[in-house]
Amino acid sequence: MKTTEYFKLLRNRPDRAIIQQEWILYTIRNPVKIEVQNDGRIRKWAKIEQMEGRYLRVVLLEDGETVHNAFFDRRFKS
């Protein structure tokens, strides 16, 4: 999995360290929603049952494969 330096820094935060790589890959491959930001980055969301059904948001760079950010999105509504 390709990642940015920003993502690597964020992984040190306790709230981000709990996010498993398999959940990120699942979100990339099985999104329930996809949005493209004005800057070309791609947002994808997926429901993670192991985290009580919370939604994980993964932000990819314009290439569609480099992970820039991943976090549980409290505001997401399916």
ABEGO torsion letter per residue (X at the ends): XBBBAAAAAAAABAAAAABBAAAAAAAAABBABBBBBAAGBBBBBBBBAAAGGBBBBBBBBAAGABBABBBBBAABBX
